[in-house]
Amino acid sequence: MSTVPEISAALRRLPTDEKWSLLHEFADELGSEWDSSDEEAIQRLDDLKSGRVQGLSEEEFWKACGRS
């Protein structure tokens, strides 16, 4: 089984259309837990790229998820 960093590295090497395909698969898998629109996702990405918000390190992410 791959680790999250290994999966992330492999994901970065994929073409954009395959990344979107995986995103849709994950959203379908989450079902009702996924409560986000395409517009919201695009806005959040724009916020991150513009520097209006700052992303989390992997360590910060897992701590926020209660898995530190």
mmCIF file of the N, C-alpha and C atoms, coordinates in Angstrom:
data_MODEL
# 
_entry.id   MODEL 
# 
loop_
_atom_site.group_PDB 
_atom_site.id 
_atom_site.type_symbol 
_atom_site.label_atom_id 
_atom_site.label_alt_id 
_atom_site.label_comp_id 
_atom_site.label_asym_id 
_atom_site.label_entity_id 
_atom_site.label_seq_id 
_atom_site.pdbx_PDB_ins_code 
_atom_site.Cartn_x 
_atom_site.Cartn_y 
_atom_site.Cartn_z 
_atom_site.occupancy 
_atom_site.B_iso_or_equiv 
_atom_site.pdbx_formal_charge 
_atom_site.auth_seq_id 
_atom_site.auth_comp_id 
_atom_site.auth_asym_id 
_atom_site.auth_atom_id 
_atom_site.pdbx_PDB_model_num 
ATOM 1   N N  . MET A 1 1  ? 0.847   -1.177 0.000   1.00 0.00 ? 1  MET A N  1 
ATOM 2   C CA . MET A 1 1  ? 0.000   0.000  0.000   1.00 0.00 ? 1  MET A CA 1 
ATOM 3   C C  . MET A 1 1  ? 0.892   1.240  0.000   1.00 0.00 ? 1  MET A C  1 
ATOM 4   N N  . SER A 1 2  ? 0.497   2.232  -0.747  1.00 0.00 ? 2  SER A N  1 
ATOM 5   C CA . SER A 1 2  ? 1.248   3.481  -0.852  1.00 0.00 ? 2  SER A CA 1 
ATOM 6   C C  . SER A 1 2  ? 0.921   4.412  0.308   1.00 0.00 ? 2  SER A C  1 
ATOM 7   N N  . THR A 1 3  ? 1.868   5.280  0.620   1.00 0.00 ? 3  THR A N  1 
ATOM 8   C CA . THR A 1 3  ? 1.641   6.289  1.647   1.00 0.00 ? 3  THR A CA 1 
ATOM 9   C C  . THR A 1 3  ? 1.028   7.533  0.995   1.00 0.00 ? 3  THR A C  1 
ATOM 10  N N  . VAL A 1 4  ? 0.473   8.416  1.807   1.00 0.00 ? 4  VAL A N  1 
ATOM 11  C CA . VAL A 1 4  ? -0.124  9.649  1.281   1.00 0.00 ? 4  VAL A CA 1 
ATOM 12  C C  . VAL A 1 4  ? 0.910   10.461 0.490   1.00 0.00 ? 4  VAL A C  1 
ATOM 13  N N  . PRO A 1 5  ? 2.137   10.651 0.996   1.00 0.00 ? 5  PRO A N  1 
ATOM 14  C CA . PRO A 1 5  ? 3.120   11.403 0.201   1.00 0.00 ? 5  PRO A CA 1 
ATOM 15  C C  . PRO A 1 5  ? 3.427   10.732 -1.146  1.00 0.00 ? 5  PRO A C  1 
ATOM 16  N N  . GLU A 1 6  ? 3.464   9.397  -1.186  1.00 0.00 ? 6  GLU A N  1 
ATOM 17  C CA . GLU A 1 6  ? 3.717   8.701  -2.449  1.00 0.00 ? 6  GLU A CA 1 
ATOM 18  C C  . GLU A 1 6  ? 2.563   8.904  -3.426  1.00 0.00 ? 6  GLU A C  1 
ATOM 19  N N  . ILE A 1 7  ? 1.353   8.822  -2.910  1.00 0.00 ? 7  ILE A N  1 
ATOM 20  C CA . ILE A 1 7  ? 0.172   9.038  -3.751  1.00 0.00 ? 7  ILE A CA 1 
ATOM 21  C C  . ILE A 1 7  ? 0.150   10.480 -4.261  1.00 0.00 ? 7  ILE A C  1 
ATOM 22  N N  . SER A 1 8  ? 0.456   11.430 -3.388  1.00 0.00 ? 8  SER A N  1 
ATOM 23  C CA . SER A 1 8  ? 0.490   12.842 -3.786  1.00 0.00 ? 8  SER A CA 1 
ATOM 24  C C  . SER A 1 8  ? 1.522   13.081 -4.874  1.00 0.00 ? 8  SER A C  1 
ATOM 25  N N  . ALA A 1 9  ? 2.681   12.479 -4.730  1.00 0.00 ? 9  ALA A N  1 
ATOM 26  C CA . ALA A 1 9  ? 3.734   12.642 -5.738  1.00 0.00 ? 9  ALA A CA 1 
ATOM 27  C C  . ALA A 1 9  ? 3.293   12.055 -7.073  1.00 0.00 ? 9  ALA A C  1 
ATOM 28  N N  . ALA A 1 10 ? 2.644   10.893 -7.041  1.00 0.00 ? 10 ALA A N  1 
ATOM 29  C CA . ALA A 1 10 ? 2.152   10.276 -8.278  1.00 0.00 ? 10 ALA A CA 1 
ATOM 30  C C  . ALA A 1 10 ? 1.057   11.135 -8.901  1.00 0.00 ? 10 ALA A C  1 
ATOM 31  N N  . LEU A 1 11 ? 0.198   11.697 -8.075  1.00 0.00 ? 11 LEU A N  1 
ATOM 32  C CA . LEU A 1 11 ? -0.873  12.549 -8.566  1.00 0.00 ? 11 LEU A CA 1 
ATOM 33  C C  . LEU A 1 11 ? -0.325  13.769 -9.288  1.00 0.00 ? 11 LEU A C  1 
ATOM 34  N N  . ARG A 1 12 ? 0.729   14.359 -8.756  1.00 0.00 ? 12 ARG A N  1 
ATOM 35  C CA . ARG A 1 12 ? 1.319   15.552 -9.373  1.00 0.00 ? 12 ARG A CA 1 
ATOM 36  C C  . ARG A 1 12 ? 1.846   15.267 -10.778 1.00 0.00 ? 12 ARG A C  1 
ATOM 37  N N  . ARG A 1 13 ? 2.185   14.018 -11.047 1.00 0.00 ? 13 ARG A N  1 
ATOM 38  C CA . ARG A 1 13 ? 2.724   13.657 -12.367 1.00 0.00 ? 13 ARG A CA 1 
ATOM 39  C C  . ARG A 1 13 ? 1.627   13.399 -13.398 1.00 0.00 ? 13 ARG A C  1 
ATOM 40  N N  . LEU A 1 14 ? 0.377   13.301 -12.968 1.00 0.00 ? 14 LEU A N  1 
ATOM 41  C CA . LEU A 1 14 ? -0.723  13.016 -13.892 1.00 0.00 ? 14 LEU A CA 1 
ATOM 42  C C  . LEU A 1 14 ? -1.107  14.243 -14.705 1.00 0.00 ? 14 LEU A C  1 
ATOM 43  N N  . PRO A 1 15 ? -1.623  14.026 -15.903 1.00 0.00 ? 15 PRO A N  1 
ATOM 44  C CA . PRO A 1 15 ? -2.164  15.144 -16.676 1.00 0.00 ? 15 PRO A CA 1 
ATOM 45  C C  . PRO A 1 15 ? -3.393  15.715 -15.961 1.00 0.00 ? 15 PRO A C  1 
ATOM 46  N N  . THR A 1 16 ? -3.679  16.971 -16.214 1.00 0.00 ? 16 THR A N  1 
ATOM 47  C CA . THR A 1 16 ? -4.772  17.663 -15.533 1.00 0.00 ? 16 THR A CA 1 
ATOM 48  C C  . THR A 1 16 ? -6.102  16.945 -15.694 1.00 0.00 ? 16 THR A C  1 
ATOM 49  N N  . ASP A 1 17 ? -6.414  16.451 -16.886 1.00 0.00 ? 17 ASP A N  1 
ATOM 50  C CA . ASP A 1 17 ? -7.705  15.796 -17.090 1.00 0.00 ? 17 ASP A CA 1 
ATOM 51  C C  . ASP A 1 17 ? -7.843  14.541 -16.230 1.00 0.00 ? 17 ASP A C  1 
ATOM 52  N N  . GLU A 1 18 ? -6.750  13.832 -16.002 1.00 0.00 ? 18 GLU A N  1 
ATOM 53  C CA . GLU A 1 18 ? -6.805  12.648 -15.141 1.00 0.00 ? 18 GLU A CA 1 
ATOM 54  C C  . GLU A 1 18 ? -6.962  13.043 -13.673 1.00 0.00 ? 18 GLU A C  1 
ATOM 55  N N  . LYS A 1 19 ? -6.357  14.167 -13.291 1.00 0.00 ? 19 LYS A N  1 
ATOM 56  C CA . LYS A 1 19 ? -6.539  14.669 -11.922 1.00 0.00 ? 19 LYS A CA 1 
ATOM 57  C C  . LYS A 1 19 ? -8.007  14.989 -11.676 1.00 0.00 ? 19 LYS A C  1 
ATOM 58  N N  . TRP A 1 20 ? -8.660  15.686 -12.647 1.00 0.00 ? 20 TRP A N  1 
ATOM 59  C CA . TRP A 1 20 ? -10.081 16.018 -12.502 1.00 0.00 ? 20 TRP A CA 1 
ATOM 60  C C  . TRP A 1 20 ? -10.925 14.752 -12.442 1.00 0.00 ? 20 TRP A C  1 
ATOM 61  N N  . SER A 1 21 ? -10.568 13.765 -13.233 1.00 0.00 ? 21 SER A N  1 
ATOM 62  C CA . SER A 1 21 ? -11.301 12.500 -13.220 1.00 0.00 ? 21 SER A CA 1 
ATOM 63  C C  . SER A 1 21 ? -11.237 11.853 -11.835 1.00 0.00 ? 21 SER A C  1 
ATOM 64  N N  . LEU A 1 22 ? -10.049 11.841 -11.249 1.00 0.00 ? 22 LEU A N  1 
ATOM 65  C CA . LEU A 1 22 ? -9.905  11.289 -9.900  1.00 0.00 ? 22 LEU A CA 1 
ATOM 66  C C  . LEU A 1 22 ? -10.684 12.099 -8.875  1.00 0.00 ? 22 LEU A C  1 
ATOM 67  N N  . LEU A 1 23 ? -10.660 13.418 -9.016  1.00 0.00 ? 23 LEU A N  1 
ATOM 68  C CA . LEU A 1 23 ? -11.406 14.268 -8.103  1.00 0.00 ? 23 LEU A CA 1 
ATOM 69  C C  . LEU A 1 23 ? -12.891 13.917 -8.128  1.00 0.00 ? 23 LEU A C  1 
ATOM 70  N N  . HIS A 1 24 ? -13.425 13.741 -9.332  1.00 0.00 ? 24 HIS A N  1 
ATOM 71  C CA . HIS A 1 24 ? -14.835 13.380 -9.453  1.00 0.00 ? 24 HIS A CA 1 
ATOM 72  C C  . HIS A 1 24 ? -15.117 12.006 -8.853  1.00 0.00 ? 24 HIS A C  1 
ATOM 73  N N  . GLU A 1 25 ? -14.204 11.058 -9.045  1.00 0.00 ? 25 GLU A N  1 
ATOM 74  C CA . GLU A 1 25 ? -14.373 9.733  -8.449  1.00 0.00 ? 25 GLU A CA 1 
ATOM 75  C C  . GLU A 1 25 ? -14.399 9.819  -6.921  1.00 0.00 ? 25 GLU A C  1 
ATOM 76  N N  . PHE A 1 26 ? -13.489 10.605 -6.365  1.00 0.00 ? 26 PHE A N  1 
ATOM 77  C CA . PHE A 1 26 ? -13.452 10.758 -4.910  1.00 0.00 ? 26 PHE A CA 1 
ATOM 78  C C  . PHE A 1 26 ? -14.716 11.437 -4.402  1.00 0.00 ? 26 PHE A C  1 
ATOM 79  N N  . ALA A 1 27 ? -15.185 12.449 -5.129  1.00 0.00 ? 27 ALA A N  1 
ATOM 80  C CA . ALA A 1 27 ? -16.409 13.138 -4.730  1.00 0.00 ? 27 ALA A CA 1 
ATOM 81  C C  . ALA A 1 27 ? -17.590 12.172 -4.750  1.00 0.00 ? 27 ALA A C  1 
ATOM 82  N N  . ASP A 1 28 ? -17.667 11.335 -5.780  1.00 0.00 ? 28 ASP A N  1 
ATOM 83  C CA . ASP A 1 28 ? -18.742 10.335 -5.846  1.00 0.00 ? 28 ASP A CA 1 
ATOM 84  C C  . ASP A 1 28 ? -18.635 9.350  -4.688  1.00 0.00 ? 28 ASP A C  1 
ATOM 85  N N  . GLU A 1 29 ? -17.411 8.968  -4.353  1.00 0.00 ? 29 GLU A N  1 
ATOM 86  C CA . GLU A 1 29 ? -17.183 8.026  -3.248  1.00 0.00 ? 29 GLU A CA 1 
ATOM 87  C C  . GLU A 1 29 ? -17.640 8.610  -1.924  1.00 0.00 ? 29 GLU A C  1 
ATOM 88  N N  . LEU A 1 30 ? -17.400 9.906  -1.738  1.00 0.00 ? 30 LEU A N  1 
ATOM 89  C CA . LEU A 1 30 ? -17.810 10.563 -0.500  1.00 0.00 ? 30 LEU A CA 1 
ATOM 90  C C  . LEU A 1 30 ? -19.317 10.752 -0.436  1.00 0.00 ? 30 LEU A C  1 
ATOM 91  N N  . GLY A 1 31 ? -19.955 10.810 -1.586  1.00 0.00 ? 31 GLY A N  1 
ATOM 92  C CA . GLY A 1 31 ? -21.406 10.942 -1.633  1.00 0.00 ? 31 GLY A CA 1 
ATOM 93  C C  . GLY A 1 31 ? -21.899 12.173 -0.917  1.00 0.00 ? 31 GLY A C  1 
ATOM 94  N N  . SER A 1 32 ? -22.824 11.981 0.009   1.00 0.00 ? 32 SER A N  1 
ATOM 95  C CA . SER A 1 32 ? -23.444 13.113 0.699   1.00 0.00 ? 32 SER A CA 1 
ATOM 96  C C  . SER A 1 32 ? -22.463 13.857 1.607   1.00 0.00 ? 32 SER A C  1 
ATOM 97  N N  . GLU A 1 33 ? -21.343 13.244 1.934   1.00 0.00 ? 33 GLU A N  1 
ATOM 98  C CA . GLU A 1 33 ? -20.344 13.930 2.752   1.00 0.00 ? 33 GLU A CA 1 
ATOM 99  C C  . GLU A 1 33 ? -19.687 15.062 1.968   1.00 0.00 ? 33 GLU A C  1 
ATOM 100 N N  . TRP A 1 34 ? -19.708 14.986 0.648   1.00 0.00 ? 34 TRP A N  1 
ATOM 101 C CA . TRP A 1 34 ? -19.086 15.989 -0.212  1.00 0.00 ? 34 TRP A CA 1 
ATOM 102 C C  . TRP A 1 34 ? -20.114 17.073 -0.469  1.00 0.00 ? 34 TRP A C  1 
ATOM 103 N N  . ASP A 1 35 ? -19.959 18.187 0.206   1.00 0.00 ? 35 ASP A N  1 
ATOM 104 C CA . ASP A 1 35 ? -20.926 19.272 0.083   1.00 0.00 ? 35 ASP A CA 1 
ATOM 105 C C  . ASP A 1 35 ? -20.231 20.517 -0.437  1.00 0.00 ? 35 ASP A C  1 
ATOM 106 N N  . SER A 1 36 ? -19.785 20.440 -1.680  1.00 0.00 ? 36 SER A N  1 
ATOM 107 C CA . SER A 1 36 ? -19.054 21.556 -2.257  1.00 0.00 ? 36 SER A CA 1 
ATOM 108 C C  . SER A 1 36 ? -19.405 21.655 -3.732  1.00 0.00 ? 36 SER A C  1 
ATOM 109 N N  . SER A 1 37 ? -19.453 22.866 -4.226  1.00 0.00 ? 37 SER A N  1 
ATOM 110 C CA . SER A 1 37 ? -19.724 23.069 -5.639  1.00 0.00 ? 37 SER A CA 1 
ATOM 111 C C  . SER A 1 37 ? -18.415 23.290 -6.388  1.00 0.00 ? 37 SER A C  1 
ATOM 112 N N  . ASP A 1 38 ? -18.478 23.161 -7.693  1.00 0.00 ? 38 ASP A N  1 
ATOM 113 C CA . ASP A 1 38 ? -17.301 23.445 -8.502  1.00 0.00 ? 38 ASP A CA 1 
ATOM 114 C C  . ASP A 1 38 ? -16.836 24.879 -8.292  1.00 0.00 ? 38 ASP A C  1 
ATOM 115 N N  . GLU A 1 39 ? -17.790 25.797 -8.181  1.00 0.00 ? 39 GLU A N  1 
ATOM 116 C CA . GLU A 1 39 ? -17.437 27.201 -7.998  1.00 0.00 ? 39 GLU A CA 1 
ATOM 117 C C  . GLU A 1 39 ? -16.671 27.417 -6.697  1.00 0.00 ? 39 GLU A C  1 
ATOM 118 N N  . GLU A 1 40 ? -17.109 26.748 -5.643  1.00 0.00 ? 40 GLU A N  1 
ATOM 119 C CA . GLU A 1 40 ? -16.424 26.884 -4.361  1.00 0.00 ? 40 GLU A CA 1 
ATOM 120 C C  . GLU A 1 40 ? -15.013 26.320 -4.444  1.00 0.00 ? 40 GLU A C  1 
ATOM 121 N N  . ALA A 1 41 ? -14.870 25.173 -5.083  1.00 0.00 ? 41 ALA A N  1 
ATOM 122 C CA . ALA A 1 41 ? -13.550 24.557 -5.216  1.00 0.00 ? 41 ALA A CA 1 
ATOM 123 C C  . ALA A 1 41 ? -12.611 25.462 -6.010  1.00 0.00 ? 41 ALA A C  1 
ATOM 124 N N  . ILE A 1 42 ? -13.124 26.049 -7.087  1.00 0.00 ? 42 ILE A N  1 
ATOM 125 C CA . ILE A 1 42 ? -12.310 26.946 -7.901  1.00 0.00 ? 42 ILE A CA 1 
ATOM 126 C C  . ILE A 1 42 ? -11.915 28.180 -7.096  1.00 0.00 ? 42 ILE A C  1 
ATOM 127 N N  . GLN A 1 43 ? -12.860 28.724 -6.341  1.00 0.00 ? 43 GLN A N  1 
ATOM 128 C CA . GLN A 1 43 ? -12.571 29.906 -5.520  1.00 0.00 ? 43 GLN A CA 1 
ATOM 129 C C  . GLN A 1 43 ? -11.510 29.593 -4.469  1.00 0.00 ? 43 GLN A C  1 
ATOM 130 N N  . ARG A 1 44 ? -11.629 28.439 -3.835  1.00 0.00 ? 44 ARG A N  1 
ATOM 131 C CA . ARG A 1 44 ? -10.640 28.062 -2.815  1.00 0.00 ? 44 ARG A CA 1 
ATOM 132 C C  . ARG A 1 44 ? -9.248  27.899 -3.426  1.00 0.00 ? 44 ARG A C  1 
ATOM 133 N N  . LEU A 1 45 ? -9.182  27.303 -4.611  1.00 0.00 ? 45 LEU A N  1 
ATOM 134 C CA . LEU A 1 45 ? -7.893  27.152 -5.282  1.00 0.00 ? 45 LEU A CA 1 
ATOM 135 C C  . LEU A 1 45 ? -7.321  28.514 -5.649  1.00 0.00 ? 45 LEU A C  1 
ATOM 136 N N  . ASP A 1 46 ? -8.175  29.397 -6.165  1.00 0.00 ? 46 ASP A N  1 
ATOM 137 C CA . ASP A 1 46 ? -7.731  30.755 -6.488  1.00 0.00 ? 46 ASP A CA 1 
ATOM 138 C C  . ASP A 1 46 ? -7.213  31.477 -5.241  1.00 0.00 ? 46 ASP A C  1 
ATOM 139 N N  . ASP A 1 47 ? -7.911  31.323 -4.120  1.00 0.00 ? 47 ASP A N  1 
ATOM 140 C CA . ASP A 1 47 ? -7.477  31.944 -2.870  1.00 0.00 ? 47 ASP A CA 1 
ATOM 141 C C  . ASP A 1 47 ? -6.097  31.446 -2.458  1.00 0.00 ? 47 ASP A C  1 
ATOM 142 N N  . LEU A 1 48 ? -5.883  30.157 -2.619  1.00 0.00 ? 48 LEU A N  1 
ATOM 143 C CA . LEU A 1 48 ? -4.592  29.574 -2.260  1.00 0.00 ? 48 LEU A CA 1 
ATOM 144 C C  . LEU A 1 48 ? -3.486  30.076 -3.182  1.00 0.00 ? 48 LEU A C  1 
ATOM 145 N N  . LYS A 1 49 ? -3.751  30.058 -4.488  1.00 0.00 ? 49 LYS A N  1 
ATOM 146 C CA . LYS A 1 49 ? -2.743  30.494 -5.456  1.00 0.00 ? 49 LYS A CA 1 
ATOM 147 C C  . LYS A 1 49 ? -2.408  31.979 -5.313  1.00 0.00 ? 49 LYS A C  1 
ATOM 148 N N  . SER A 1 50 ? -3.396  32.788 -4.965  1.00 0.00 ? 50 SER A N  1 
ATOM 149 C CA . SER A 1 50 ? -3.176  34.238 -4.860  1.00 0.00 ? 50 SER A CA 1 
ATOM 150 C C  . SER A 1 50 ? -2.503  34.636 -3.559  1.00 0.00 ? 50 SER A C  1 
ATOM 151 N N  . GLY A 1 51 ? -2.482  33.722 -2.583  1.00 0.00 ? 51 GLY A N  1 
ATOM 152 C CA . GLY A 1 51 ? -1.894  34.038 -1.291  1.00 0.00 ? 51 GLY A CA 1 
ATOM 153 C C  . GLY A 1 51 ? -2.883  34.608 -0.289  1.00 0.00 ? 51 GLY A C  1 
ATOM 154 N N  . ARG A 1 52 ? -4.172  34.713 -0.683  1.00 0.00 ? 52 ARG A N  1 
ATOM 155 C CA . ARG A 1 52 ? -5.184  35.212 0.265   1.00 0.00 ? 52 ARG A CA 1 
ATOM 156 C C  . ARG A 1 52 ? -5.343  34.268 1.451   1.00 0.00 ? 52 ARG A C  1 
ATOM 157 N N  . VAL A 1 53 ? -5.089  33.000 1.220   1.00 0.00 ? 53 VAL A N  1 
ATOM 158 C CA . VAL A 1 53 ? -5.092  32.016 2.302   1.00 0.00 ? 53 VAL A CA 1 
ATOM 159 C C  . VAL A 1 53 ? -3.805  31.220 2.214   1.00 0.00 ? 53 VAL A C  1 
ATOM 160 N N  . GLN A 1 54 ? -3.429  30.599 3.315   1.00 0.00 ? 54 GLN A N  1 
ATOM 161 C CA . GLN A 1 54 ? -2.206  29.811 3.339   1.00 0.00 ? 54 GLN A CA 1 
ATOM 162 C C  . GLN A 1 54 ? -2.582  28.347 3.561   1.00 0.00 ? 54 GLN A C  1 
ATOM 163 N N  . GLY A 1 55 ? -1.958  27.476 2.797   1.00 0.00 ? 55 GLY A N  1 
ATOM 164 C CA . GLY A 1 55 ? -2.211  26.052 2.940   1.00 0.00 ? 55 GLY A CA 1 
ATOM 165 C C  . GLY A 1 55 ? -1.576  25.500 4.208   1.00 0.00 ? 55 GLY A C  1 
ATOM 166 N N  . LEU A 1 56 ? -1.937  24.261 4.512   1.00 0.00 ? 56 LEU A N  1 
ATOM 167 C CA . LEU A 1 56 ? -1.390  23.573 5.673   1.00 0.00 ? 56 LEU A CA 1 
ATOM 168 C C  . LEU A 1 56 ? -0.298  22.610 5.247   1.00 0.00 ? 56 LEU A C  1 
ATOM 169 N N  . SER A 1 57 ? 0.668   22.409 6.112   1.00 0.00 ? 57 SER A N  1 
ATOM 170 C CA . SER A 1 57 ? 1.630   21.342 5.879   1.00 0.00 ? 57 SER A CA 1 
ATOM 171 C C  . SER A 1 57 ? 0.902   20.026 6.139   1.00 0.00 ? 57 SER A C  1 
ATOM 172 N N  . GLU A 1 58 ? 1.496   18.931 5.718   1.00 0.00 ? 58 GLU A N  1 
ATOM 173 C CA . GLU A 1 58 ? 0.862   17.631 5.970   1.00 0.00 ? 58 GLU A CA 1 
ATOM 174 C C  . GLU A 1 58 ? 0.689   17.410 7.475   1.00 0.00 ? 58 GLU A C  1 
ATOM 175 N N  . GLU A 1 59 ? 1.684   17.798 8.244   1.00 0.00 ? 59 GLU A N  1 
ATOM 176 C CA . GLU A 1 59 ? 1.611   17.636 9.697   1.00 0.00 ? 59 GLU A CA 1 
ATOM 177 C C  . GLU A 1 59 ? 0.446   18.449 10.281  1.00 0.00 ? 59 GLU A C  1 
ATOM 178 N N  . GLU A 1 60 ? 0.308   19.699 9.821   1.00 0.00 ? 60 GLU A N  1 
ATOM 179 C CA . GLU A 1 60 ? -0.788  20.550 10.297  1.00 0.00 ? 60 GLU A CA 1 
ATOM 180 C C  . GLU A 1 60 ? -2.142  19.974 9.891   1.00 0.00 ? 60 GLU A C  1 
ATOM 181 N N  . PHE A 1 61 ? -2.200  19.441 8.670   1.00 0.00 ? 61 PHE A N  1 
ATOM 182 C CA . PHE A 1 61 ? -3.444  18.842 8.189   1.00 0.00 ? 61 PHE A CA 1 
ATOM 183 C C  . PHE A 1 61 ? -3.882  17.689 9.091   1.00 0.00 ? 61 PHE A C  1 
ATOM 184 N N  . TRP A 1 62 ? -2.959  16.761 9.352   1.00 0.00 ? 62 TRP A N  1 
ATOM 185 C CA . TRP A 1 62 ? -3.319  15.588 10.155  1.00 0.00 ? 62 TRP A CA 1 
ATOM 186 C C  . TRP A 1 62 ? -3.654  15.997 11.599  1.00 0.00 ? 62 TRP A C  1 
ATOM 187 N N  . LYS A 1 63 ? -2.959  16.988 12.112  1.00 0.00 ? 63 LYS A N  1 
ATOM 188 C CA . LYS A 1 63 ? -3.275  17.477 13.457  1.00 0.00 ? 63 LYS A CA 1 
ATOM 189 C C  . LYS A 1 63 ? -4.691  18.044 13.483  1.00 0.00 ? 63 LYS A C  1 
ATOM 190 N N  . ALA A 1 64 ? -5.062  18.814 12.453  1.00 0.00 ? 64 ALA A N  1 
ATOM 191 C CA . ALA A 1 64 ? -6.412  19.379 12.378  1.00 0.00 ? 64 ALA A CA 1 
ATOM 192 C C  . ALA A 1 64 ? -7.459  18.286 12.249  1.00 0.00 ? 64 ALA A C  1 
ATOM 193 N N  . CYS A 1 65 ? -7.078  17.157 11.679  1.00 0.00 ? 65 CYS A N  1 
ATOM 194 C CA . CYS A 1 65 ? -7.997  16.023 11.545  1.00 0.00 ? 65 CYS A CA 1 
ATOM 195 C C  . CYS A 1 65 ? -8.044  15.162 12.812  1.00 0.00 ? 65 CYS A C  1 
ATOM 196 N N  . GLY A 1 66 ? -7.244  15.538 13.803  1.00 0.00 ? 66 GLY A N  1 
ATOM 197 C CA . GLY A 1 66 ? -7.212  14.769 15.041  1.00 0.00 ? 66 GLY A CA 1 
ATOM 198 C C  . GLY A 1 66 ? -6.336  13.539 14.975  1.00 0.00 ? 66 GLY A C  1 
ATOM 199 N N  . ARG A 1 67 ? -5.408  13.521 14.030  1.00 0.00 ? 67 ARG A N  1 
ATOM 200 C CA . ARG A 1 67 ? -4.528  12.354 13.869  1.00 0.00 ? 67 ARG A CA 1 
ATOM 201 C C  . ARG A 1 67 ? -3.067  12.730 14.024  1.00 0.00 ? 67 ARG A C  1 
ATOM 202 N N  . SER A 1 68 ? -2.765  13.584 14.956  1.00 0.00 ? 68 SER A N  1 
ATOM 203 C CA . SER A 1 68 ? -1.376  14.031 15.119  1.00 0.00 ? 68 SER A CA 1 
ATOM 204 C C  . SER A 1 68 ? -0.516  12.976 15.743  1.00 0.00 ? 68 SER A C  1 
# 
